[in-house]
């Protein structure tokens, strides 16, 4: 009977979907599911939801809820991390302070000034979790879903011996979108995708073994509805030649080309039909809107019929490969670059194909990225490496220097303005940054 621990189980949607997926595998159907969260109310809600899944599927699984992390982790074969350190009221300062200085952020959970301060709050906590994994379940596979993915995985994999990888659904999600655009069944598509989280590149994308990029280019350039669906990413594709993972909202704030002037936001970010990258603080606004209504939403979900169909998140397939029935599974995961991408820095956190099997996690060598793609990754990596080091050392200057080189920030602000912005962000985060006390 495998044991799988959910740390941050109160992330209702994620936990419920992942449990559903895990139990669809016969070799995992009798798992013990340990749900852990520091919020008892959320924990009670997700325990009820998981009980309903087990009952509806007639699974022999067992589930228990606890606020004791050690109890949840003890003897676990797999660990899933979906934590959030600090709620909307602290997260909002990550977005609102840069905006005051002219840095317009759409999401703010991955990189740039907002992503870096989110990392400064989260790295100390996630390292405590990883060290508990070392202590209570040292052979477990640790899968992280928490952002900022690259910086957190860099810290975990550099500072502990945990067998870990970070997971994101942007790779398979974007691949499915591109397949839809060219009218291809997903089962006939193959691709090789590599880079860094939220900024990985489809080095090749094939339909029935043939290069599908000409079809994608034709769709983007001749069908206005497709161009409009992902305006920022489509512009990047048309000019750089390779398609990037994650939404236009995210990517608009990772580069210097789209959010540095109101007219550019109007032209490239405002009229898309998909995720709205033109809206300032899109995710923050969503957080604030749901802060008072999340209980009602969850109660509605608990009254709805239980769905048992397996989804497309990687985690269940990985666990099944490692300690389930052993069916090998290839996914894109976040790992350290030990000879995987030749033109990105050694030891940086990269997102590459990984093979899961009874052996564990085996990253796959990719080779060299196109130089116009690698240079963007290298800039992001350099800022993230400084931010992680600054967090671990409690070095405020290193955090400031990291933000100095963020593409969007440096396109908008002077060095003195960045210094003032960073000082204000440190002040707003007092009490949340233990490594800087």
PEJOGI-V861861 format. One record per backbone hydrogen bond with DSSP energy under -0.5 kcal/mol. CO is the residue of the C=O (numbers start at 1). NH is the residue of the N-H. E is the energy in kcal/mol with one decimal. If there is no record, write none. Layout:
BEGIN
CO&NH&E  CO&NH&E
END
This chain:
BEGIN
2&32&-2.9  3&77&-2.8  3&78&-1.7  4&34&-2.6  5&7&-0.6  5&80&-2.9  6&8&-0.6  6&9&-0.6  6&36&-2.5  7&82&-2.7  8&11&-1.9  10&12&-2.0  11&15&-2.8  12&16&-2.5  13&17&-2.1  14&18&-2.6  15&19&-2.6  16&20&-2.2  17&21&-2.2  18&22&-2.7  19&23&-2.4  20&24&-0.7  21&24&-1.0  22&25&-1.5  24&26&-0.6  25&28&-2.2  25&29&-0.8  26&29&-0.7  28&31&-1.8  29&61&-0.6  31&33&-0.6  31&62&-2.2  32&4&-2.7  32&34&-0.6  33&35&-0.6  33&64&-2.3  34&6&-3.2  34&36&-0.6  35&66&-2.7  36&8&-2.0  36&9&-2.6  38&40&-0.7  39&43&-2.3  40&44&-2.6  41&45&-1.9  42&46&-2.3  43&47&-2.2  44&48&-2.0  45&49&-2.0  46&50&-2.5  47&51&-2.4  48&52&-1.9  49&53&-1.7  50&54&-2.5  51&55&-2.3  52&56&-2.8  53&57&-2.4  54&58&-0.7  54&59&-1.9  55&58&-0.6  62&33&-3.3  64&35&-2.9  66&37&-1.1  67&69&-0.7  68&72&-1.9  69&73&-2.4  70&74&-2.1  73&76&-2.7  77&141&-2.1  78&5&-2.7  79&143&-3.1  80&7&-3.2  80&82&-0.5  81&145&-2.7  84&86&-0.8  87&90&-1.2  87&91&-2.4  88&92&-2.4  90&93&-0.8  90&94&-0.7  91&94&-1.1  91&95&-0.7  92&95&-0.8  92&96&-3.2  93&97&-1.5  95&99&-1.6  96&100&-1.7  97&101&-1.1  98&101&-0.7  98&102&-0.6  98&103&-2.8  99&102&-1.1  102&104&-0.8  103&105&-0.7  105&281&-3.1  106&282&-1.0  106&283&-1.4  111&115&-1.3  112&116&-2.6  113&117&-2.0  114&118&-2.0  115&119&-2.0  116&120&-2.3  117&121&-1.6  118&122&-1.7  119&123&-3.1  120&124&-0.5  122&126&-2.8  123&127&-2.2  124&128&-1.4  125&129&-2.0  126&130&-2.5  127&131&-2.3  128&132&-1.7  129&133&-2.0  130&134&-2.2  131&135&-1.4  132&136&-3.2  133&137&-2.2  136&75&-2.3  137&140&-2.3  140&142&-0.6  140&163&-0.6  141&79&-2.7  141&143&-0.6  142&144&-0.5  142&165&-1.9  143&81&-2.3  144&167&-2.9  148&152&-2.3  149&153&-2.7  150&154&-2.3  151&155&-1.9  152&156&-2.6  153&157&-2.7  154&158&-1.6  155&159&-2.3  156&160&-1.6  162&164&-1.2  163&142&-3.0  165&144&-2.3  166&334&-1.8  169&173&-2.0  170&174&-2.3  171&175&-2.2  172&176&-2.0  173&177&-1.7  174&178&-2.7  175&179&-2.3  176&180&-2.1  177&181&-2.1  178&182&-1.4  179&183&-0.5  179&184&-2.7  180&183&-1.0  185&188&-2.0  186&189&-1.7  188&208&-2.7  190&206&-3.3  192&203&-1.6  192&204&-1.4  194&201&-2.9  195&351&-2.6  196&199&-2.4  199&196&-1.1  200&245&-2.2  201&194&-2.2  201&203&-1.5  204&192&-2.1  205&212&-3.1  206&190&-2.2  206&208&-0.5  207&210&-1.8  210&207&-2.7  212&216&-2.0  213&217&-2.9  214&218&-2.1  215&219&-2.2  216&220&-2.5  217&221&-2.2  218&222&-1.8  219&223&-1.5  222&224&-0.6  223&226&-1.0  223&227&-2.1  224&228&-2.8  225&229&-0.9  226&230&-0.9  227&230&-0.7  228&231&-0.8  228&273&-1.4  228&274&-0.6  230&234&-2.9  231&235&-2.2  232&236&-2.2  233&237&-2.6  234&238&-2.6  235&239&-1.8  236&240&-2.9  237&241&-2.3  243&202&-2.2  247&251&-2.6  248&252&-2.2  249&253&-0.5  250&253&-1.7  251&254&-0.9  251&255&-0.7  259&104&-0.5  261&265&-2.1  262&266&-2.5  263&267&-2.1  264&268&-2.8  264&269&-0.5  265&269&-1.8  265&270&-0.9  269&278&-1.6  275&277&-1.3  276&279&-0.8  279&282&-1.0  281&285&-2.9  282&286&-1.7  283&287&-2.8  284&288&-2.8  285&289&-2.3  286&290&-1.9  287&291&-1.1  288&292&-0.5  290&293&-0.5  290&294&-1.6  293&297&-2.1  294&298&-2.6  295&299&-2.5  296&300&-2.0  297&301&-2.1  298&302&-2.3  299&303&-0.6  300&303&-1.0  300&304&-1.0  314&317&-0.5  314&318&-2.0  315&319&-2.6  316&320&-2.5  317&321&-1.9  318&322&-2.1  319&323&-2.9  319&324&-0.6  320&324&-1.2  320&326&-2.3  329&356&-3.2  331&333&-0.6  331&354&-3.5  333&335&-0.6  333&352&-2.1  334&166&-1.0  335&350&-3.0  336&338&-1.8  337&339&-0.9  337&347&-2.5  340&342&-0.5  340&366&-2.8  340&367&-1.9  341&344&-1.4  345&348&-1.7  348&337&-2.9  348&350&-0.6  350&335&-2.4  350&352&-0.6  351&195&-1.6  352&333&-2.5  353&364&-2.7  354&331&-2.5  354&356&-0.6  355&362&-2.6  356&329&-2.1  357&360&-2.0  360&357&-2.1  360&362&-0.5  361&363&-0.6  362&355&-2.8  367&342&-2.7  370&373&-1.6  370&374&-2.6  371&375&-2.1  373&377&-1.9  374&378&-2.9  375&379&-1.8  376&380&-2.1  377&381&-3.0  378&382&-2.3  379&383&-1.9  380&384&-2.4  381&385&-3.0  382&386&-1.8  383&387&-2.0  384&388&-2.6  385&389&-2.4  386&390&-2.9  387&391&-2.2  388&392&-2.6  389&393&-2.3  390&394&-1.0  390&395&-2.5  391&394&-0.5  394&396&-0.8  395&399&-1.4  396&400&-2.5  397&401&-2.7  398&402&-2.1  399&403&-2.1  400&404&-1.9  401&405&-1.0  402&405&-0.7  403&406&-1.0  406&410&-2.9  407&411&-1.2  408&412&-0.9  409&412&-1.0  409&413&-2.9  414&418&-2.3  415&419&-2.5  416&420&-2.1  417&421&-2.4  418&422&-2.9  419&423&-2.5  420&424&-2.1  421&425&-2.1  422&426&-2.5  423&427&-2.0  424&428&-2.1  425&429&-1.2  427&430&-1.3  429&432&-2.5  432&434&-0.5  433&436&-1.9  434&437&-1.1
END
